[in-house]
Amino acid sequence: MPALEHFITRRLKKTQIDEFFAEELQRAGYSGVDIQKTPLGTRVIIYAARPGMVIGRRGKNVKIMTQILEERYDIENPQIEVSEIEVPELNAKVMAQRLTGRLERGTHYRRATYSILRRVKAAGAKGVEIKVSGKLSGHRSRYKKFRDGFVAKCGEPANQWVDKAVSYAVLKKGVIGVSVKIMRPTGLLPNEIEIIDMPPEEKGETKTKEESRAS
């Protein structure tokens, strides 16, 4: 198999596995999967907000998913590990799924969106932007954008500190798309400055030098 075709096939398989986990583990706060080849087989790391729901009682869910990975996706000797997300409120994929889950349960889009917005900001995010689009009210599709704080749009801060995710809520009136961008807690941004106050001893020395120059 040519190298290009090999990488495309491997990437396509990972995308299919990610979509499978996203559908099956939505209630567990699924965030993503990492697949690594090892000498003993294939290491599959699942990131989720609720690891207990992923594992299941006595590891029942893990056994089922291991069998599916072997039979459906032809993964050699999969070893599933579950890693807990420390702060789910700072993970865009988890919060997008929570928002679509609330929309599917019948919560009004404004109420559900503002609730997610407040939770993300309370977790320490510099900013959050949520866009909801579809048939929000009436028969015509439109979109609403909700924002709190600062979210970088371009450059290195956007690539390094902004987490993005998209999710979809399937309702009777149609599909509603949700886009979430979270500006994670960072140090100083390029356009921010920090003023450092000098110790009193150094202030005195500076003043003495200025007075001696003036005299």
BELZI-V21715 format. One record per residue. PHI is phi in whole degrees, 0 to 359 (* if undefined). Layout:
phi=PHI
phi=PHI
This chain:
phi=*
phi=301
phi=299
phi=298
phi=296
phi=298
phi=293
phi=295
phi=297
phi=295
phi=292
phi=296
phi=295
phi=295
phi=296
phi=295
phi=293
phi=297
phi=294
phi=296
phi=294
phi=298
phi=283
phi=280
phi=246
phi=298
phi=291
phi=274
phi=71
phi=297
phi=244
phi=173
phi=222
phi=235
phi=245
phi=231
phi=278
phi=230
phi=300
phi=267
phi=153
phi=236
phi=267
phi=244
phi=256
phi=257
phi=260
phi=210
phi=282
phi=235
phi=299
phi=300
phi=289
phi=288
phi=289
phi=81
phi=293
phi=56
phi=72
phi=297
phi=295
phi=296
phi=296
phi=295
phi=293
phi=297
phi=295
phi=295
phi=298
phi=288
phi=277
phi=276
phi=250
phi=55
phi=270
phi=281
phi=45
phi=290
phi=245
phi=274
phi=237
phi=241
phi=245
phi=277
phi=280
phi=295
phi=235
phi=299
phi=293
phi=259
phi=254
phi=296
phi=293
phi=297
phi=290
phi=296
phi=292
phi=295
phi=293
phi=294
phi=297
phi=292
phi=296
phi=291
phi=276
phi=103
phi=290
phi=298
phi=297
phi=293
phi=298
phi=294
phi=292
phi=295
phi=296
phi=295
phi=300
phi=293
phi=294
phi=294
phi=294
phi=294
phi=281
phi=108
phi=291
phi=291
phi=191
phi=212
phi=228
phi=236
phi=241
phi=245
phi=225
phi=139
phi=277
phi=288
phi=205
phi=87
phi=257
phi=255
phi=282
phi=205
phi=224
phi=231
phi=245
phi=239
phi=217
phi=214
phi=85
phi=250
phi=232
phi=293
phi=257
phi=207
phi=79
phi=298
phi=302
phi=292
phi=286
phi=268
phi=245
phi=262
phi=260
phi=236
phi=201
phi=230
phi=216
phi=227
phi=251
phi=264
phi=244
phi=295
phi=276
phi=140
phi=266
phi=248
phi=268
phi=233
phi=242
phi=237
phi=235
phi=236
phi=272
phi=292
phi=301
phi=226
phi=279
phi=286
phi=279
phi=302
phi=265
phi=253
phi=235
phi=237
phi=266
phi=261
phi=280
phi=283
phi=298
phi=303
phi=296
phi=291
phi=297
phi=295
phi=296
phi=296
phi=294
phi=295
phi=296
phi=294
phi=293
phi=293
phi=292
phi=294
phi=283
